[in-house]
Amino acid sequence: MNTASPCPYLGGTTWADPDELGIKHIWNSDGFEALRDSFKANERNPICNRCWREEDLGKQSSRKMLLIGSRGKLKENLVDVINGGYQGGPRQINLRVSNLCNLRCRTCDSKSSTLFAIEGRHYEIKNNLPPTRYSEYPDTVTFSATQIDSIFEISSHLQRIEFYGGEPLLDKPTLTLLRKLIDSGRSQHITLYYNTNGTNMPTAEQLELWRHFAALEFNISIDGIGDHFTYIRHPGKWSEVLAVVDYLKNTNFGVPTMVFTICSVSILNIYYLPEIIEEFRQLELDYFLNIVTGPSYYFAKNLPAPVKETIKQRLDKVNTNSQIGSVIKILDFEQDKQQWAQFKFWTREKDAYRKEQFSTVFPEFYELIKTHDADI
């Protein structure tokens, strides 16, 4: 797909490149220039809106992480923009490499995993539904050789590349990009970041390429422990995650390496967040809590009010930082009863297709919900 956005969280929905003029064309386009002008003026631009929307919900956005986080250099980059240094190319680029993935997570869709396509068609035929998010992208979409060349063309100032998927550790075309960066001598200045589902070991080819870069970062998606992980990130196994975490933390890759985790907080796991955070402590993993807002039927605000009150009491006991405080604030938002009905519908549909059972995997949470909604 020839699309790009100023921020990875917009999913490449902002600017299209149907004529395949390349990412350099988008980087220097009038639309991107107008967006930079609004940033310079500290104006809230509707094009780049996700961070503002998340901050309205009380969430720590990517913008704020870059501003105050140890991994970000926002002030330096803003000065660079004002001084026109960006004209030589971006310092950071985030690549949504493919929708190839070995999992089909409950909160995901075919745009990020082709494994959903057949499952999605089953739901549509069974329930006489119009096309859903689960069947929208039936084929694998990945970078072409021309697109890889286009990315390399604007890489002279790169200091960081972030890879998202799908599952980026399964992607092949971006290995060509790494080789080109190595051959050009640019790799030694670039940090590589992988947002991985934690069930795939690096390959020998990846290990050989990575040692030529400045640093490595792995952000592992963990939304549950044990059977909870398998249910939410079907059909991944918790034992696979533990093995990958151990490997990434204890392997000498030949360059400085960081390993941390991201937990996507949804209706499915918010009740068990204290246990998940304790597991992160045991694994010695720094974590970031990402609030799932779409699809809306997994947004935790749509739980019944009495259920949310019980969850808030549980979270208050581990409310030690602003991230957990932001999750608690989400529970104060009004429930959308239609989306709650959708949650129950899709839970039953996926349970039946995958031969799983919400009530068995999450018995404590199920009993709490059942107390206030017998239809669960």
C-alpha positions in Angstrom: 0.0 0.0 0.0 1.6 3.3 -1.1 0.5 5.4 1.9 2.3 7.3 4.7 1.5 9.3 7.8 3.4 11.8 9.9 3.0 9.3 12.8 3.0 5.5 12.9 -0.1 5.4 15.1 -2.1 6.9 12.2 -1.4 3.7 10.3 -0.4 5.3 7.0 -3.8 6.8 6.4 -2.8 10.4 5.8 -1.1 10.7 2.4 -1.4 8.4 -0.6 1.2 7.8 -3.3 -0.8 6.2 -6.1 1.7 7.2 -8.8 4.6 5.6 -6.7 6.6 8.7 -6.7 8.2 7.5 -3.5 8.4 8.5 0.2 10.7 11.4 -0.7 7.9 12.9 -2.6 5.6 12.7 0.4 8.3 13.9 2.8 8.7 17.1 0.7 5.0 17.5 -0.1 2.9 20.7 0.5 0.8 18.7 3.0 3.7 17.7 5.1 5.1 21.3 5.0 1.8 22.7 6.2 1.8 20.2 9.1 5.3 21.3 10.1 4.2 24.9 10.0 1.4 24.1 12.5 3.9 22.3 14.8 6.2 25.3 14.7 3.3 27.5 15.7 2.2 25.1 18.4 -1.1 24.6 16.8 -3.3 21.5 17.2 -3.5 20.2 13.6 -6.5 17.9 12.8 -4.3 15.8 10.5 -2.1 14.6 13.3 -4.7 14.0 15.9 -4.2 10.7 17.7 -1.9 12.1 20.5 -4.2 15.0 21.2 -7.2 12.6 21.4 -5.4 10.2 23.7 -4.4 13.1 26.0 -8.0 14.2 26.1 -8.8 10.7 27.5 -6.0 11.1 30.1 -3.6 8.8 28.4 0.2 9.3 28.1 0.5 9.8 24.4 3.4 9.2 22.1 4.0 12.9 21.9 4.4 13.2 25.6 6.6 10.1 25.8 8.9 11.7 23.2 8.9 15.0 25.2 9.6 13.5 28.6 10.8 10.0 28.0 14.4 8.8 28.1 14.1 7.4 24.6 13.0 10.6 23.0 14.8 13.7 21.7 11.8 15.8 20.9 13.3 19.2 21.8 16.3 18.5 19.6 14.2 17.4 16.7 11.8 20.4 17.0 14.8 22.8 16.8 16.0 20.8 13.8 12.6 21.3 12.1 12.6 25.0 12.9 16.1 25.4 11.4 15.1 23.5 8.3 17.4 20.5 9.0 14.6 18.1 8.1 15.1 18.9 4.4 17.9 16.3 4.3 15.5 13.6 5.3 14.0 12.2 8.5 16.0 11.2 11.6 13.4 8.5 12.4 11.1 6.5 10.2 8.5 3.9 11.3 7.7 1.2 8.9 4.5 -0.9 9.0 6.3 -3.7 7.1 3.5 -6.2 6.4 0.3 -7.8 7.5 2.1 -11.2 7.7 1.8 -12.6 11.2 1.7 -15.9 13.0 -1.1 -14.8 15.4 -4.6 -13.4 15.2 -5.1 -11.4 18.3 -8.6 -10.7 19.6 -8.3 -7.0 19.2 -6.6 -7.2 15.8 -7.8 -7.5 12.2 -6.7 -8.6 8.7 -4.9 -5.3 8.2 -2.3 -6.6 10.7 -2.7 -10.4 10.2 -3.8 -12.2 7.1 -4.7 -15.2 9.3 -7.9 -13.4 10.1 -9.2 -13.5 6.5 -10.7 -17.0 6.5 -12.1 -16.5 10.0 -13.6 -13.2 9.1 -15.4 -14.7 6.1 -16.8 -17.4 8.4 -18.4 -14.7 10.6 -19.8 -12.8 7.7 -21.4 -15.8 6.0 -22.8 -17.2 9.3 -24.3 -13.9 10.4 -25.1 -12.4 7.0 -22.8 -9.5 7.8 -21.3 -6.9 5.4 -17.5 -7.1 5.0 -15.8 -6.7 8.4 -12.4 -5.6 9.6 -11.6 -9.3 9.9 -11.7 -9.9 6.1 -10.7 -6.5 4.7 -7.2 -7.5 3.6 -7.2 -11.2 2.6 -3.8 -11.1 0.9 -0.3 -10.4 2.3 0.8 -6.9 1.7 4.5 -6.1 2.0 7.1 -3.7 0.6 8.2 -4.0 -3.0 11.8 -3.6 -4.2 10.9 -0.2 -5.5 9.5 0.9 -2.1 12.6 -0.4 -0.3 14.8 1.7 -2.7 12.5 4.7 -2.0 13.0 4.4 1.7 16.8 4.0 1.3 16.8 7.2 -0.8 15.9 9.3 2.2 18.0 7.5 4.8 21.1 9.7 4.9 20.1 11.4 8.1 18.4 8.4 9.8 19.2 7.7 13.4 16.3 5.3 14.2 14.1 2.9 12.3 11.0 1.3 14.0 9.5 -1.8 12.6 5.8 -2.7 13.1 3.6 -5.3 11.5 2.1 -7.8 11.3 5.1 -9.4 12.9 8.3 -7.6 11.8 10.6 -10.5 12.7 8.9 -12.5 10.0 9.3 -9.9 7.3 11.9 -10.5 4.5 11.9 -7.3 2.2 13.2 -5.1 5.1 16.2 -7.3 5.4 17.2 -5.9 2.0 16.9 -2.4 3.4 19.2 -3.4 6.3 21.8 -4.7 3.8 21.7 -1.5 1.8 22.2 0.6 4.9 25.2 -1.6 5.9 26.8 -1.4 2.5 26.4 2.4 2.5 28.0 2.8 6.0 24.9 4.4 7.4 23.9 1.5 9.6 26.5 2.4 12.3 24.5 5.5 13.2 21.0 3.8 13.3 19.1 2.2 16.1 16.7 -0.6 15.1 13.5 -1.0 17.1 11.2 -4.0 16.7 7.6 -4.1 18.0 7.2 -7.9 18.2 4.6 -10.3 19.4 7.2 -12.2 21.4 6.7 -15.7 19.9 9.4 -15.6 17.2 13.1 -16.2 17.7 15.5 -14.1 15.6 17.0 -15.8 12.6 20.7 -16.3 11.9 20.4 -13.8 9.0 18.9 -11.2 11.3 21.6 -11.7 13.9 24.3 -11.2 11.3 22.8 -8.0 10.0 21.9 -6.4 13.4 25.5 -6.4 14.6 26.3 -3.7 12.1 23.9 -1.2 13.6 24.3 1.3 16.5 21.8 -0.4 18.9 18.8 -2.7 19.1 15.5 -2.3 20.9 12.8 -4.9 21.3 9.3 -4.0 22.5 7.4 -7.2 23.3 3.6 -7.2 23.2 2.3 -9.0 26.3 -1.4 -8.7 27.2 -1.8 -11.6 29.5 -0.1 -14.5 31.4 -0.5 -18.2 30.7 -3.8 -19.2 29.1 -4.8 -15.5 29.1 -2.0 -14.8 26.6 -3.2 -17.6 24.3 -6.8 -16.4 24.4 -6.0 -12.8 23.7 -3.1 -13.5 21.2 -4.4 -16.7 19.7 -2.7 -19.2 19.1 0.5 -17.9 20.8 1.8 -19.9 23.8 3.1 -18.3 27.0 6.0 -20.7 27.0 7.1 -19.2 23.7 7.0 -15.7 25.1 9.1 -16.6 28.1 11.7 -18.3 25.9 11.9 -15.2 23.6 12.2 -12.8 26.5 15.0 -14.9 28.1 16.8 -15.1 24.7 16.6 -11.4 24.0 17.6 -10.3 27.5 20.6 -12.7 27.7 22.0 -12.8 24.2 25.0 -10.7 23.3 24.0 -9.1 20.0 27.3 -7.3 19.7 25.6 -3.9 20.1 23.8 -2.2 23.0 20.4 -3.8 23.4 17.2 -2.9 25.3 14.2 -5.1 25.9 10.9 -3.8 27.2 7.2 -4.6 26.9 3.9 -3.1 25.9 0.5 -4.2 27.3 -2.6 -3.3 25.3 -5.2 -2.8 27.9 -8.7 -3.8 26.8 -11.9 -5.2 28.3 -10.2 -8.6 28.1 -7.4 -8.0 30.5 -8.0 -4.8 32.5 -9.3 -6.8 35.5 -6.0 -8.8 35.6 -3.7 -5.8 35.2 -2.3 -6.0 38.8 -1.2 -9.6 38.0 0.3 -8.6 34.7 2.3 -5.7 36.1 3.6 -8.0 38.8 4.7 -10.4 36.1 6.6 -7.6 34.4 8.3 -6.9 37.7 9.3 -10.5 38.0 10.7 -10.6 34.4 12.5 -7.2 35.0 10.8 -5.6 32.1 9.9 -1.9 31.8 6.4 -1.6 30.5 4.1 0.8 28.7 0.3 0.5 29.0 -1.5 1.1 25.7 -5.2 1.7 25.9 -7.2 -0.2 23.2 -9.8 2.2 21.8 -10.6 0.4 18.6 -12.5 -1.6 17.8 -14.7 0.2 20.4 -16.2 -3.1 21.7 -12.9 -3.8 23.3 -12.5 -0.3 24.9 -12.6 -0.8 28.7 -14.8 2.2 29.2 -17.7 0.2 27.8 -17.8 -2.3 30.7 -20.9 -2.0 33.0 -20.5 0.6 35.6 -20.5 -1.7 38.7 -17.8 -3.9 37.0 -15.7 -0.8 36.4 -16.0 0.2 40.1 -14.6 -3.2 41.2 -11.7 -2.9 38.7 -10.9 0.6 39.9 -10.6 -0.8 43.5 -8.2 -3.5 42.2 -6.1 -1.0 40.2 -6.0 1.5 43.1 -3.8 -1.0 45.0 -1.1 -0.8 42.3 -1.6 2.8 41.4 2.1 3.7 41.6 2.6 5.8 38.4 0.8 8.0 35.9 0.2 5.1 33.5 -2.0 3.2 35.9 -3.7 6.4 36.9 -4.6 7.0 33.2 -6.1 3.5 33.0 -8.3 4.3 36.1 -9.4 7.5 34.5 -10.6 5.6 31.4 -13.1 3.8 33.6 -14.8 7.0 34.5 -16.0 7.5 30.9 -19.6 6.6 30.1 -20.4 3.2 28.8 -21.6 2.7 25.3 -24.2 0.0 25.7 -24.3 -0.8 22.0 -20.5 -1.5 22.0 -20.9 -3.6 25.1 -23.5 -5.7 23.3 -21.0 -6.0 20.4 -18.3 -7.2 22.8 -20.6 -10.0 23.9 -21.5 -10.9 20.3 -17.9 -11.0 19.1 -16.7 -12.9 22.2 -19.3 -15.7 21.5 -18.5 -15.8 17.8 -14.7 -16.1 18.3 -15.1 -18.5 21.2 -17.2 -20.8 19.0 -14.8 -20.6 16.0 -11.6 -21.0 18.0 -13.1 -23.6 20.5 -12.3 -21.4 23.5 -14.5 -20.1 26.3 -14.2 -16.8 28.0 -15.9 -18.1 31.2 -13.3 -20.8 31.6 -10.2 -18.8 30.8 -11.2 -15.7 32.9 -13.4 -17.3 35.6 -13.1 -14.5 38.3 -13.7 -11.8 35.8 -16.6 -13.7 34.2 -18.3 -14.2 37.6 -18.0 -10.5 38.3 -19.6 -9.5 35.0 -22.3 -12.2 35.4 -23.3 -10.6 38.7 -24.3 -7.4 36.9 -25.1 -8.8 33.4 -26.6 -12.3 33.3 -26.5 -12.2 29.5 -22.7 -12.5 29.4 
